[in-house]
Amino acid sequence: MLAGTARAAPACGGHGTRDSLLVSTAWLAGHLQDPNLVILSIGQKAGYNQGHIPGALYLEYADTRVARNAAGLTFELPPVADLVEVFGKLGVANDSRIVLYFSKDMVSPTTRVYMTLDALGLGARTSILDGGFPVWQSEGRPVSREARLVIRGKLEACPQNDVLAGIDDVRANLHRPGVAIVDARDLEYYTGASHRDGQRAGHIPGARGLTYSTLFDDSGKFRPPDLLSAMFRDAGIQSGDRVVSYCHIGQQATVVYFVARYLGYDARLYDGSWEDWSAHPELPAETSPGKP
């Protein structure tokens, strides 16, 4: 749960549905003039300045995370009040319809921003543009260099307690039926063939391996829902499971988090991820050297 929780804002909460979590370029093109629409661009500022979807505002990704918290973790959510300031100054309000889009190769930062808004209680009002700016641009849709006037949004957060999982939550659910702990890292890290400096090799015991980058194609569009469902099943995730995803630091795993929500699973992000688990030598780790 987010630290520094505020009292619940009216009419907020919920996590969105398959109909709302992803929108197409055609949908967005038809809704550019909607009065409550807030489009946020995630990527490099130079790329945004060169051209962006008309009306879009640039979100500084670094503003949505703490570089290093008191526990030494390098990618955690800031306090609620700080996040309200970040999004409020971009015009986000409790009645906004928010669409996130990424520039080239920025899928996981975009799902991370989705998770952040979900944790603030805005998940049901937030969508990701499928394929992001590269698909928008490839279709010859309008591009602008103008920065629109922003009116600060009246935003009151209602932090959700069913988005983040802590280390104690994960430890208490090892090998528990109905809880699928999912390692979203590349396979070489899951198996233990590779590891980052200062961290142990392997994965959380019982975790399923589901590499985040397999869930979308080369254009950045998410795989069809039937295929995504099959990929989850092939990874050992059962219908009705709670999906708790982790990666190195809590970014890549948000792709699994987002897709799990999209498919209708109860989802959590272990935000400390392997950086946190590996730092506790009393906690077990396992390797899978024979896994293909």
C-alpha positions as CSV (number, residue, x, y, z in Angstrom):
1,M,0.0,0.0,0.0
2,L,1.2,3.5,-0.7
3,A,2.7,5.4,2.2
4,G,1.0,8.6,3.3
5,T,-2.5,7.6,2.4
6,A,-5.2,10.2,2.2
7,R,-8.9,9.9,2.8
8,A,-10.8,8.3,-0.1
9,A,-11.8,10.7,-2.9
10,P,-15.3,10.4,-4.2
11,A,-16.0,8.0,-7.1
12,C,-12.5,6.6,-7.5
13,G,-10.9,3.2,-7.3
14,G,-11.3,0.1,-9.4
15,H,-8.8,-1.2,-11.9
16,G,-10.4,-1.0,-15.3
17,T,-11.6,-3.7,-17.6
18,R,-10.4,-5.2,-20.9
19,D,-12.5,-2.6,-22.7
20,S,-10.8,0.3,-21.0
21,L,-7.2,-0.6,-20.3
22,L,-6.1,-0.6,-23.9
23,V,-7.3,1.9,-26.6
24,S,-6.5,1.9,-30.3
25,T,-5.1,4.7,-32.3
26,A,-8.5,5.0,-34.1
27,W,-10.3,5.4,-30.7
28,L,-7.9,8.1,-29.6
29,A,-8.1,9.9,-32.9
30,G,-11.9,10.1,-32.5
31,H,-11.7,11.5,-28.9
32,L,-9.0,14.1,-29.2
33,Q,-11.5,16.9,-28.5
34,D,-13.0,15.3,-25.4
35,P,-13.0,18.0,-22.7
36,N,-11.8,15.7,-19.9
37,L,-9.1,13.9,-21.9
38,V,-5.6,14.0,-20.6
39,I,-2.9,12.5,-22.9
40,L,0.5,11.9,-21.3
41,S,3.6,11.1,-23.4
42,I,6.3,8.9,-21.8
43,G,9.8,8.8,-23.3
44,Q,12.5,11.3,-24.1
45,K,11.8,15.0,-23.9
46,A,13.7,15.7,-27.1
47,G,11.4,13.2,-29.0
48,Y,8.3,14.8,-27.5
49,N,9.5,18.3,-28.7
50,Q,10.1,17.0,-32.2
51,G,6.5,15.8,-32.4
52,H,3.7,14.4,-30.3
53,I,0.1,13.5,-30.4
54,P,-1.9,16.8,-30.5
55,G,-2.8,17.9,-27.0
56,A,-0.4,15.5,-25.3
57,L,1.7,16.6,-22.4
58,Y,5.1,15.3,-21.4
59,L,5.4,13.3,-18.2
60,E,8.9,13.3,-16.7
61,Y,9.2,9.7,-15.8
62,A,11.7,10.3,-13.1
63,D,9.1,12.3,-11.2
64,T,7.1,9.1,-10.6
65,R,9.7,7.2,-8.7
66,V,12.1,7.6,-5.8
67,A,15.7,7.2,-6.9
68,R,16.7,5.6,-3.6
69,N,14.5,5.1,-0.5
70,A,15.5,4.6,3.1
71,A,15.8,0.9,2.5
72,G,18.3,1.4,-0.3
73,L,15.8,0.4,-3.0
74,T,16.2,2.3,-6.3
75,F,12.8,2.3,-7.9
76,E,9.9,2.8,-5.4
77,L,6.8,4.9,-5.5
78,P,7.0,8.4,-4.0
79,P,4.6,9.5,-1.3
80,V,1.0,10.1,-2.3
81,A,1.2,13.9,-2.0
82,D,4.2,14.0,-4.3
83,L,2.4,12.0,-7.0
84,V,-0.7,14.1,-6.7
85,E,1.5,17.1,-7.4
86,V,3.1,15.4,-10.4
87,F,-0.1,14.5,-12.1
88,G,-2.2,17.4,-10.9
89,K,0.1,19.9,-12.5
90,L,-0.4,18.0,-15.8
91,G,-4.2,18.6,-15.6
92,V,-5.2,15.2,-14.2
93,A,-8.3,15.4,-12.1
94,N,-10.6,12.8,-10.6
95,D,-12.9,13.0,-13.6
96,S,-10.2,12.8,-16.2
97,R,-10.0,10.2,-18.9
98,I,-6.2,9.5,-19.1
99,V,-4.4,8.0,-22.0
100,L,-0.7,7.0,-21.7
101,Y,1.4,6.5,-24.7
102,F,5.1,5.6,-25.2
103,S,7.8,6.6,-27.6
104,K,10.1,4.0,-29.0
105,D,10.9,1.1,-26.7
106,M,9.2,2.5,-23.7
107,V,6.5,-0.1,-23.0
108,S,7.5,-1.0,-19.5
109,P,7.9,2.6,-18.3
110,T,4.4,3.2,-19.6
111,T,2.9,0.2,-17.7
112,R,4.8,1.4,-14.7
113,V,3.0,4.8,-14.9
114,Y,-0.3,2.9,-15.4
115,M,0.4,1.0,-12.2
116,T,1.2,4.2,-10.4
117,L,-2.1,5.8,-11.4
118,D,-3.9,2.5,-10.5
119,A,-2.3,2.7,-7.0
120,L,-3.7,6.3,-6.7
121,G,-7.2,5.0,-7.5
122,L,-7.3,6.2,-11.2
123,G,-6.8,2.8,-12.8
124,A,-10.4,2.6,-14.1
125,R,-9.9,6.0,-15.7
126,T,-6.6,5.3,-17.4
127,S,-5.7,3.5,-20.7
128,I,-2.6,2.7,-22.6
129,L,-2.5,3.5,-26.3
130,D,-1.8,0.2,-28.0
131,G,1.4,0.5,-30.0
132,G,2.1,4.0,-28.7
133,F,3.5,6.9,-30.8
134,P,5.3,4.6,-33.3
135,V,2.0,3.1,-34.5
136,W,0.2,6.5,-34.4
137,Q,3.0,8.0,-36.5
138,S,3.2,5.0,-38.9
139,E,-0.5,5.4,-39.7
140,G,0.0,9.0,-40.8
141,R,-2.1,10.5,-37.9
142,P,-1.7,14.1,-36.9
143,V,1.5,15.2,-35.0
144,S,2.0,18.5,-33.3
145,R,4.9,20.4,-31.8
146,E,2.7,22.8,-29.8
147,A,2.5,22.6,-26.0
148,R,-1.1,23.2,-25.0
149,L,-2.1,25.4,-22.0
150,V,-2.5,23.3,-18.8
151,I,-5.0,24.0,-16.1
152,R,-4.0,22.2,-12.9
153,G,-6.4,19.4,-12.2
154,K,-8.4,19.1,-9.0
155,L,-7.0,15.7,-7.9
156,E,-7.6,13.9,-4.7
157,A,-6.1,10.5,-4.4
158,C,-7.7,7.4,-2.9
159,P,-4.7,5.0,-2.5
160,Q,-5.6,1.4,-3.2
161,N,-4.3,-1.4,-0.9
162,D,-4.5,-4.1,-3.6
163,V,-1.8,-2.9,-6.0
164,L,1.5,-3.3,-4.2
165,A,2.9,-6.3,-2.4
166,G,5.7,-6.1,0.1
167,I,8.4,-8.6,1.0
168,D,6.4,-10.0,3.9
169,D,3.4,-10.6,1.6
170,V,5.6,-12.5,-0.9
171,R,7.3,-14.5,1.8
172,A,4.0,-15.5,3.3
173,N,2.7,-16.7,0.0
174,L,5.5,-18.9,-1.2
175,H,4.0,-22.1,-2.8
176,R,0.5,-21.1,-1.7
177,P,-2.3,-22.4,-3.9
178,G,-4.1,-19.6,-5.6
179,V,-1.1,-17.2,-5.6
180,A,1.1,-17.2,-8.7
181,I,4.4,-15.4,-8.1
182,V,5.7,-14.4,-11.5
183,D,9.3,-13.5,-12.5
184,A,9.1,-11.1,-15.4
185,R,12.9,-10.9,-16.1
186,D,14.7,-12.3,-19.1
187,L,15.0,-16.1,-18.8
188,E,18.8,-16.0,-18.1
189,Y,18.1,-14.2,-14.8
190,Y,15.2,-16.4,-13.9
191,T,17.3,-19.6,-14.4
192,G,20.3,-18.1,-12.6
193,A,22.6,-18.3,-15.6
194,S,23.1,-14.5,-15.2
195,H,22.9,-12.1,-12.3
196,R,23.5,-8.5,-11.7
197,D,26.5,-7.3,-9.7
198,G,25.8,-7.5,-6.0
199,Q,22.8,-9.7,-6.3
200,R,22.2,-13.4,-5.9
201,A,21.5,-15.6,-8.9
202,G,18.1,-17.3,-9.3
203,H,14.6,-16.5,-8.5
204,I,12.0,-16.6,-5.7
205,P,11.2,-20.2,-4.9
206,G,8.2,-21.4,-6.8
207,A,8.0,-18.4,-9.1
208,R,6.8,-18.9,-12.6
209,G,9.0,-17.4,-15.4
210,L,7.1,-15.1,-17.9
211,T,9.4,-12.7,-19.6
212,Y,7.8,-9.3,-19.9
213,S,8.9,-8.6,-23.5
214,T,7.1,-11.6,-24.8
215,L,3.7,-10.0,-24.0
216,F,3.9,-7.5,-26.8
217,D,5.1,-7.6,-30.4
218,D,7.9,-5.7,-32.2
219,S,5.6,-2.8,-32.8
220,G,4.9,-2.4,-29.1
221,K,1.3,-3.7,-29.5
222,F,0.1,-6.2,-26.9
223,R,-0.6,-9.7,-28.1
224,P,-4.2,-10.7,-28.7
225,P,-6.1,-11.6,-25.5
226,D,-6.5,-15.3,-26.4
227,L,-2.7,-15.6,-26.9
228,L,-2.0,-13.7,-23.7
229,S,-4.3,-16.0,-21.8
230,A,-2.5,-19.0,-23.3
231,M,0.9,-17.6,-22.3
232,F,-0.3,-17.1,-18.7
233,R,-1.6,-20.7,-18.7
234,D,1.7,-22.0,-20.2
235,A,3.6,-20.3,-17.4
236,G,1.5,-22.2,-14.8
237,I,-0.8,-19.3,-13.9
238,Q,-4.3,-20.7,-13.2
239,S,-7.6,-19.0,-13.7
240,G,-8.5,-17.3,-10.4
241,D,-4.9,-17.0,-9.2
242,R,-3.7,-13.8,-7.6
243,V,-0.7,-12.8,-9.8
244,V,2.2,-11.2,-7.9
245,S,4.9,-10.0,-10.4
246,Y,8.4,-8.9,-9.8
247,C,11.6,-8.2,-11.9
248,H,14.9,-6.5,-11.1
249,I,13.6,-3.3,-9.6
250,G,9.9,-3.1,-10.3
251,Q,9.6,-1.8,-13.9
252,Q,9.5,-4.7,-16.3
253,A,7.1,-6.6,-13.9
254,T,4.5,-3.9,-14.5
255,V,4.0,-5.3,-18.0
256,V,2.9,-8.5,-16.3
257,Y,0.8,-6.5,-13.8
258,F,-1.0,-4.6,-16.6
259,V,-1.7,-7.7,-18.7
260,A,-2.9,-9.6,-15.6
261,R,-5.4,-6.8,-15.0
262,Y,-6.3,-6.8,-18.7
263,L,-7.1,-10.5,-18.5
264,G,-9.1,-10.1,-15.3
265,Y,-6.7,-11.4,-12.8
266,D,-6.3,-10.0,-9.3
267,A,-2.8,-8.5,-9.6
268,R,-0.1,-7.1,-7.4
269,L,3.4,-5.7,-8.0
270,Y,6.2,-6.7,-5.7
271,D,7.8,-3.2,-6.0
272,G,11.0,-4.1,-4.3
273,S,11.4,-7.0,-6.6
274,W,14.7,-9.1,-6.8
275,E,16.7,-6.1,-5.6
276,D,14.9,-6.4,-2.3
277,W,14.6,-10.2,-2.1
278,S,18.2,-10.8,-3.0
279,A,19.4,-8.3,-0.3
280,H,18.0,-10.6,2.4
281,P,20.4,-13.6,2.6
282,E,18.0,-15.4,5.0
283,L,15.4,-15.6,2.2
284,P,15.7,-18.6,-0.1
285,A,16.5,-18.5,-3.8
286,E,16.4,-21.2,-6.4
287,T,17.9,-21.7,-9.8
288,S,16.5,-23.6,-12.8
289,P,19.6,-24.5,-14.9
290,G,17.8,-27.1,-17.0
291,K,15.0,-24.8,-18.1
292,P,15.0,-24.2,-21.8
